[in-house]
């Protein structure tokens, strides 16, 4: 009875953890305004303009040496960037960048995520890290479905037990800890939690968000893309503002995940 109780508590603990997606903004481009002003004679009209948006405008105006803002319609930063984006001249958006830390995501998600070739990645290694302490990521389709969650958790507990036994067996045979873990990970499921740092310029993030924040994308990936948009808009609203409809549509489809 005691063993069964401990087992159920372990399942409950991991089930609760398994629903927790955590995305953190850990870096974003900053500009040296004094240097820009001294070198190019260009300063932002509005001190509230974010650094990444200011950098994109600076880069765009350099191409035509239009730092004196000859067109009144595009004098303001948000109007200038809106015009650039509407014309498809997004190369100037690639100078600013953003880095996110994602935790509580599945290996299935990161396996798909790393196909975004213009982003850069650093992911937790299953060869070096003991996976005993990592939990199951509950997919959105099963979130709140107690029967589905129980089936998933039982399958993952079985896989984790097999992993632990294989690691011990390989180590008992004389393999190094790394060799034992790299061999034993063959039984770990795609839903196993992982951590990943993702960096990219804002043009690359725009491309990712347009592709992944849609109903056609994997549901877990949509959640990550929604968070990516949230932070990208926070650091560069002028660069990301035209994508708000994708976020609005996601919130209508998944109101419980609204930030």
C-alpha positions in Angstrom: 0.0 0.0 0.0 2.8 2.4 0.9 4.6 1.7 -2.3 1.4 2.3 -4.3 0.8 5.6 -2.5 4.3 6.8 -3.2 3.9 5.8 -6.9 0.6 7.8 -7.2 2.2 10.8 -5.5 5.1 10.6 -7.9 2.7 10.5 -10.8 0.7 13.5 -9.5 3.9 15.5 -9.0 5.1 14.9 -12.4 1.7 15.4 -14.0 1.5 18.8 -12.4 5.0 19.7 -13.5 4.4 18.3 -17.0 1.9 21.0 -17.9 4.4 23.8 -17.1 5.9 25.6 -20.1 8.3 28.3 -19.1 9.8 30.7 -21.6 12.1 33.4 -20.4 13.6 36.4 -22.3 17.3 36.3 -21.4 18.9 38.6 -24.0 18.1 41.3 -26.6 20.0 43.8 -28.6 20.9 47.1 -27.1 22.1 50.2 -29.0 24.8 52.7 -28.2 22.9 55.8 -29.0 25.7 58.2 -28.4 27.9 56.4 -31.0 25.1 56.3 -33.5 24.5 60.0 -33.1 28.2 60.9 -33.3 28.8 58.7 -36.4 25.6 59.3 -38.3 24.0 62.4 -36.8 20.8 60.3 -36.2 18.8 60.2 -33.0 15.4 58.8 -32.1 12.5 61.3 -32.1 10.7 59.4 -29.3 12.7 58.2 -26.3 10.2 55.4 -25.9 11.3 53.8 -29.2 12.9 50.4 -28.3 16.5 49.8 -29.2 15.9 47.0 -31.7 13.3 49.2 -33.6 15.7 52.1 -33.5 18.5 50.0 -34.9 16.3 48.7 -37.8 15.4 52.3 -38.7 19.0 53.4 -38.5 20.0 50.5 -40.9 17.3 51.3 -43.3 18.0 55.1 -43.4 21.7 54.4 -44.0 20.9 52.7 -47.3 19.4 56.0 -48.6 21.2 58.4 -46.3 17.8 59.7 -45.2 18.7 60.5 -41.6 17.1 63.9 -42.0 13.7 62.2 -42.4 12.6 63.8 -45.7 9.2 62.0 -45.8 6.8 63.2 -43.1 4.7 60.1 -43.5 7.6 57.9 -42.3 9.3 60.3 -39.9 8.1 58.3 -36.9 9.8 55.0 -36.2 6.7 52.9 -36.2 5.6 54.4 -39.5 9.0 53.9 -41.1 9.1 50.2 -40.1 5.6 49.6 -41.2 6.5 51.0 -44.6 9.6 48.9 -44.8 7.7 45.7 -43.9 4.8 46.5 -46.3 7.4 46.7 -49.1 9.0 43.4 -48.1 12.4 45.0 -47.3 12.9 43.0 -44.1 16.7 42.7 -44.3 17.0 45.8 -42.1 15.1 43.8 -39.3 17.9 41.3 -39.1 20.3 43.5 -37.2 18.5 43.2 -33.9 18.3 39.9 -32.1 16.5 38.1 -29.2 17.4 35.1 -27.1 14.8 32.9 -25.2 15.3 30.1 -22.7 12.5 27.5 -23.0 11.9 25.0 -20.2 9.2 22.4 -19.8 9.2 21.7 -23.6 9.3 18.2 -25.1 12.1 16.6 -27.2 9.4 16.3 -29.9 9.1 20.1 -30.0 12.8 20.8 -30.1 13.3 18.1 -32.7 11.0 20.1 -34.9 12.2 23.5 -33.7 15.8 23.0 -34.7 14.7 22.7 -38.4 14.3 26.5 -38.2 17.7 27.0 -39.8 18.1 30.7 -39.2 17.8 30.4 -35.5 20.6 29.1 -33.2 20.2 26.5 -30.5 21.8 25.1 -27.4 19.9 22.1 -25.9 20.3 20.0 -22.8 22.3 16.9 -23.6 20.8 13.5 -22.7 24.3 12.0 -23.0 25.7 14.0 -20.1 22.6 14.7 -18.0 20.8 12.1 -15.9 17.2 12.0 -17.1 15.8 10.5 -13.9 14.7 13.9 -12.6 13.1 15.1 -15.8 9.4 14.8 -16.2 6.7 14.2 -18.9 5.5 17.1 -20.9 1.7 16.8 -21.3 0.6 17.8 -24.8 -2.1 20.4 -25.1 -4.6 17.8 -26.4 -4.3 15.9 -23.1 -4.1 18.9 -20.8 -7.0 18.5 -18.4 -8.0 15.0 -19.7 -7.3 12.9 -16.6 -7.6 9.6 -18.4 -5.3 10.6 -21.2 -2.8 12.1 -18.7 -2.8 8.8 -16.7 -2.1 6.7 -19.8 0.8 9.1 -20.8 2.2 9.1 -17.3 2.2 5.3 -17.0 3.9 4.9 -20.4 6.6 7.4 -19.4 7.1 5.8 -16.0 7.7 2.5 -17.7 10.2 4.1 -20.1 11.9 5.8 -17.2 12.2 2.6 -15.3 13.7 0.9 -18.3 16.2 3.8 -18.7 17.3 3.5 -15.1 17.8 -0.2 -15.4 19.8 0.2 -18.6 22.0 2.8 -17.2 22.8 0.6 -14.2 23.4 -2.4 -16.4 25.8 -0.6 -18.7 27.7 0.9 -15.8 28.0 -2.5 -14.2 29.5 -3.7 -17.4 32.2 -1.1 -17.1 30.9 1.6 -19.5 31.5 5.2 -18.4 28.6 7.2 -17.1 28.3 9.1 -20.4 28.4 5.9 -22.5 25.8 4.3 -20.3 23.4 7.3 -20.6 23.9 7.7 -24.3 23.0 4.1 -24.8 20.1 4.0 -22.4 18.4 7.1 -23.8 17.1 5.0 -26.7 14.1 4.1 -24.6 13.2 7.7 -23.6 10.0 9.0 -25.2 9.7 12.1 -27.4 7.6 13.7 -24.6 10.5 13.8 -22.2 11.2 17.3 -20.9 14.2 19.2 -22.2 15.6 22.7 -22.0 16.8 24.8 -24.9 18.2 28.3 -25.5 17.1 29.8 -28.8 18.6 32.9 -30.4 17.9 34.7 -33.6 17.6 38.0 -35.4 14.2 39.6 -35.6 13.8 38.8 -39.2 14.3 35.1 -38.4 11.9 35.3 -35.4 9.3 36.9 -37.7 9.6 34.0 -40.1 9.4 31.4 -37.3 6.3 33.1 -35.8 4.5 33.3 -39.2 5.0 29.6 -39.7 4.4 28.3 -36.2 1.8 30.5 -34.7 -1.0 29.1 -36.9 -3.6 26.4 -36.5 -1.6 24.2 -38.9 1.4 23.9 -36.6 1.9 21.4 -33.8 -0.1 22.5 -30.8 2.8 22.6 -28.4 4.9 24.5 -30.9 2.1 27.1 -31.2 2.4 27.7 -27.5 6.1 28.3 -27.8 5.6 30.6 -30.9 3.0 32.5 -28.9 5.5 33.2 -26.2 8.1 34.1 -28.8 5.8 36.7 -30.2 5.0 38.0 -26.7 8.6 38.7 -26.0 9.5 39.8 -29.5 6.7 42.4 -29.4 7.9 43.5 -26.0 11.4 44.3 -27.2 10.5 45.4 -30.7 6.9 46.4 -31.1 7.5 48.3 -34.4 9.2 45.2 -35.9 6.5 42.8 -34.7 3.3 44.8 -34.6 1.8 43.5 -37.9 1.8 39.9 -36.6 -0.7 40.6 -33.7 -3.5 38.9 -35.5 -1.7 35.6 -35.2 -1.5 36.0 -31.5 -5.1 37.2 -31.2 -6.3 34.1 -33.2 -4.2 31.8 -30.9 -5.8 33.3 -27.8 -9.3 32.6 -29.3 -8.4 29.0 -29.9 -6.6 28.5 -26.6 -7.9 31.0 -24.1 -6.4 29.1 -21.1 -2.9 29.7 -22.5 -3.4 33.5 -22.9 -0.6 35.5 -21.2 
